[in-house]
Amino acid sequence: MKASAAIEESSGFADAEALEERLSRPDADVVADLARLEGDILILGATGKMGPTLARMAKRAAPDRRVWAMARFSDRSLLQRFEQQNIEPVQGDLLDPPTLDRLPDAPNVIMMTGFKFGASDSPARTWAVNALLPAQVTARLGGRRVVAFSTGCVYPFVPISSGGAAEDVELTPLGEYANSCVGRERLVQWEAARCGARVLMFRLNYAIDCRYGVLYDIATKVLNGAPLDLSTGYFNVIWQGDANAMALRSLAHCADPAVVLNITGPETVSLRRVAGWFGDRLGRTPRFTGEEAPTAWLNNAGKAHALMGYPKVSLEQMMEWVADWVERAMPGLNKPTGFEVRTGAY
């Protein structure tokens, strides 16, 4: 990257394309880890918030490999976008048995399928998408490497001072969504053991970019004068580009029995402090309600950091990028995170 472009990027992104270029830019570690692996890459559920930039990063890091992006493609524009990036779209609903018969024969699979918002109103669909579907897919993936996306919400709340739940904490979460995700992990592990797949459970706790995520939610509320509920007063975040990189690099760490990794940033982040920073940056005074609870959904990603290093984008840089985006009234994705929810009901 030219020096002038690097200086411009340090303060923000001109538009969505510049942002997505950054989110999908592989670093040397991603390139090196994919070079260690043989075979093509299949991404299931590739049209969510992360999927398009993850698929693009995979293709940029390994341009000689085939990269398939499989999804229902309710947003038809993504079909053309993937084709323009030399990524091969495969359209189909994985809950339909005929679609399972059309899974591309790639030895490296990243499974991103999931259903969260609306889970409390549709519990049967929640369990079908989050548990039944991954189990049925895994049963077809014998001998392959599978990075199965999960969530930090599988843990119970932990004390703020704990540093977050590590991978050995007992899984006793709240709500249909989180429990269905525990079901996903258990059933994927069961089917992987039966068919010989090597698996890594990717427990992600709050990826963000400039258009969505916990920092975007906080910044927009500060800018608009909306009150911030302090009950969930602490959280973890990771830049989506770093989460993409760690997902691809995790293919090199899949194993039998399954490996479990928490994926997030190293900090326990204070809502009150971040809101104050955004207030200073945006020229607003944050409004708060409630008081910080002594517990929160927090994850300790020390195991992943030992394997793959710290995320490359700092919390301070994320905040600066989000503030610039929000201040310029750039478009968001209109997908609130619901990080304030403490009942597990989404």
Buried (B, 14 or more C-beta within 10 A) or exposed (E): EEEEEEEBBEEBBEEBEBBBBBBBBBBEBBEEBBEEBEBBBBBBBBBBBBBBBBBBBBBBBBEEBBBBBBBBBEEEEBBEBBEEBEBBBBBBEBBEEEBBEEBBEBBBBBBBBBBBEEBBEEBEBBBBBBBBBBBBBBBBBEEBBBBBBBBBBBBBBBEBEBBBBBBEBEBEBBBBBBBBBBBBBEBBBEBBBEBEBBBBBBBBBBBBBBBBBBBBBBBBBBBEEEEBBBBBBBBBBBBBBBBBBBBBBBBBBBEEEBBBBBBBBBBBBBBBEBBBBBBEBBEBEBBBEEEBBEBBBBBBBBBBBEBBEEBEBBBEBBBBBBBBBBBEEBEBEEBBBBBBBBEBEB
